[in-house]
Amino acid sequence: MGYKLALSDDETVATVRMPGLSIEDFDRDGNPKITSLLHIVSSMNCFVQDKALDSSGRTFYGYEKLLRAAVIFMASTELEIHEAMYDGAVPKWPLDYKMKLNDVGNSSIGTTGELTVASTGQTLFRTGYRFVHVNPITRRSMPLPDWWREKHCNDVIAKEPLIVQRTPRPGDTHVFKVRVMWTDTDNNNHATWTSYVQFSINAMHDGIRKNFYKNVNEEVVRRGLRKIRMRFMRESLEGVELIVHSWGSAEDDTTVCCEIENADGKVVFHTTLGYPSCVAKM
């Protein structure tokens, strides 16, 4: 993979050197795809959790022990993308991804990440995300082991977890239907967390094409996504039909809100996509 892991002296911060973005990571406007940036977050987490630090097999924060009898599911994520990410003069390879523990709850783990240019240290994006510790049999959350909480509770840099609240959905929304396909799923046959984002992006562009949003158009979107907040609530299996509702935010005129619900009318995913205004200095 070309990844190289380094830890701080106290082993509370992990930094991964990665090759960088490829041509497939850019959309037709020449901007890095949000799904590609989220894949970086996912890949870096998996790499750090699985990479043995020495011959004993131990890993960063002891994930190898923590996940022997459990799995972790994404609950909420936030990504703030800096202007440098869209600046063609700023190199996008190689890159460094730095992650550390943000908070520890009863059954959740919060982590922060930062992607920077390896040669200059310039920040490209910052992210925060919260995982839930889940029983693989019941598929319900379960408390973190006492030994893990006691060992790592003092390593946190914040006390509050990342909680993404749903934006109230208005009566008038743009409606876009999708079906979960095989390529949208993971090895549990569930739609991946990045697939929900892809559904939302496509729904937004369909709304733009139909002039649904008052202030969000192709010109605004070409300026590049600046902030995305996501909340994951339910799983979706291959073959199910989902309905994506989207609307312009009442609080920020260049933000689009999206909410995905299943055939039973239950919300499975919520996100806000924030873009810079046309008057913003680029």
N, C-alpha and C positions, 0 to 999 in steps of 0.2 A: 504493500500500500504506500510505502514511502513515508510513513509516519514515524516520528521520533518523540518519545516522552521524556520529560524532565520534571522533577519535583523541587519545590522550595526546600530549604534546609529543614524546616519543621514538618515537611510533608503535608501541608494544608493547601497548597496551590499546585495544580498540575498544568503544565504547558506542553502543548503538542505542536511540533513543527510539521506542517503539511505542504504538499507541492503547490496547491493553489487552485484557482478556477480553470476550467477548460472551456473550449468553444461551445460545448453543449449546455453550459451553465448560463448562457445569455439568451434573452428573448429577442423577438424580431425588431424591437426598438433599440437593441444594443445594451439593455440594462440587465444586470444579474437577476435571474429568476428568483422569486421569493422561495419557491420550493427547493431550489438548489442551496440557498442559504440555510434553510431549515434542515436539509440533508446533512450539511456540515455540522450543525448542532447535534443531530442524532448520531452521526458517525463518530464524532469526537467523544460523546458520552459512552458509546459502546466500546470504543477503543480504550478509553481510560478505565472503564469498569472491568474490562477483560484482560488488560495487559499485566502480566506478572512483573513485579518489581525486582524479584530475586528468585533464587532457586527454591525457596520455600513455597512459592506460588501465591504469596500475598499480593493484594492489589490496593490501589488507591482507596482509602477509607474502608477497606475490608469488604468491598462489594462481593468478593468471591464467597465469603461466608454468609453475608446477608441474603444473597439470592439463591442459596442452596435449596431452600424450601419455600420460596416466594418469587413473584415476578413484580415488576414495577410498571405502572401505566401512567401515561402523561395525563395530567389534570388541567394544567394551565400553562401558558407560555406568553412571553412578551419579547418582541424584538424591536430595537431601535436602530435604524440604519442611518449611518452618517453620510454626509454629502460626498465624502471621499470615495465611497463605494461606487458612485456613479461618475467619478472623474476619471476619464481615460488616461490621464497623465500619471495617475497613482498606480503603481504596479500591484497586480493581484496574485503574484507568486514570487517566492514562497510566502506562506502566511503562518502566523502563530495563533493558536487558540488557547486561551488561559481560562481555567475553570476553578471554582472554589465553592465551598459549602455556604449557602446563604442562611438557611434556617432548618430546624428539625422539629417536626410536629409529632403528634401521637402516632400517626400512621402515614406521614408524608415527609418528603425530603425536598428542600428547595435548594437550587444551585444557580449560580450566575456564571456567565461566560462572556468573553470578549475576544473578538477577532481583530488582529492587527497585522500590518505589513511587517514582515520579519526584518527587513533592512532598516526601517525607520521607526517602528513602534507606533505608527499612525493608526488610530482606531478606525475600523470599517463598520463594525456593529457591536452592540452590547445586547445581551439577552438574559432573561431570567426565566426559570421554568420550575414547576412543581410536579414531582412524581408521587404517586400513591403506592404504598406497599400492599400488595394484593395476594390473597390465598389463591393458588392456581386451580384448586378444585372448586371452591365455592364462587370464585370470581368476585369476592367481596374484600373490602379493605380490612387489614388486620394490623394490630399495633406493631411498631418496630420493636425488636428485642431490647430488653433493658440494657444488656451489655453494650450494644451498639450506641444507644442514646447516651449512656453515661460516658462512653469513650470519646464521642465526637460533639457533644452538646456545647463544649467550650470553644469549638473551632468555628462557630457560625459568625457571620459578619452582620447579621440583622436578626431581629426578633420576630418580625411579622412575615408571614408567608405571602406569596403572590396569589391574590384572589382576583379573578376577572369577573366582574359583575355583568349580567346580561343588560343590554340596552333595550328599553321598552320598545316593542315592535308596534309601529302604527298600523292602522287599518289598511292603508294603501301601500302595497309593496310590489316590487318587481318579482315575478315568479318564474323560476327556472328549474326544470326537472332533469335529474340525472339518474343513472343506474350504476351501482357499484360493479365494476368489472374485475376480472381476474387480476389485471395489472395494477389495480387499486388496493389489493389486499396483501396482508402479511402471512406468515406461516400459521397463524391462527384462523385464517380465512376472514379476518376483520379488515375493514377499510383502514388504511394507515392514517396517521394524524396529518401527514402532508397531503394526502388525497383530499381531505376536507378543504384544505386551503386551495388546492387546485380547482375544486368544484366552485368555491366562492369566487375565485379570480375569473373563471369562465362566465359565471353568472353576472358578475359586475360588467364585464365587457359586452355581454348580451344586452344588458340594461343601457350601457353607453350607446351601443349601436341603435337602440330604439329610443334614444333621447329621454330616458326615464328620470335621470338625476338632474337636478337644477344646476349644480355647480361642478360636477365631476364629468369631464369629457376626456377624449384621447390626449389632448394637449396637457392636461393636468397629470394623467397617468404616465405620460412619457417622461415627466420630471423625476419619476422614481418613487417607489413606496418608502415612506419614512418611518412608519410605526405600525406594527400589527400586534393585536392582543387576541388571544385565543382561549376558549374554554371548551373542554371536552367532557361530555356528559354521558353518552351512551355509545355502544358498539353497533356497527352495521356490517352485515354479512354480504358476501358476494351475491349478486343477483337482485338485491332489494332496490326499490326505487326510492329516491330521496327528493325532497322539494327544498330548493334554496330560495329563501325570501331575502331580498336586499332592499335597502332604502338609504337615503341620504341622512347623515347625522344631523340632529337638531342643534348640537353643541358646536360642531365644527363643519363648515360648509364644504370642505374637501375631504371628508371622511365618509366612507361607505360602510354600513353595517350589514352583516350577513348572518342569517340564522338558518340552519339546516334541520329539517324535521323528517321523521319517517312516516310511513303510511298510516300509523296509529296516531299521528299528530303530536308525537313526543319529540322534543328538541334534542338533537344529538350533538350539535356543535354550534358555537357562537363565535363570531370574530368581528373586529373592526379594522378597516384598512385605511390608514391615514396617509394622505398625500400633501405635498406643499402647495400653498395657494399660488395663484398666478402672479401675485405681487411679491412673493417671497424672493429674497435675494439668493441667486444660485451661484 
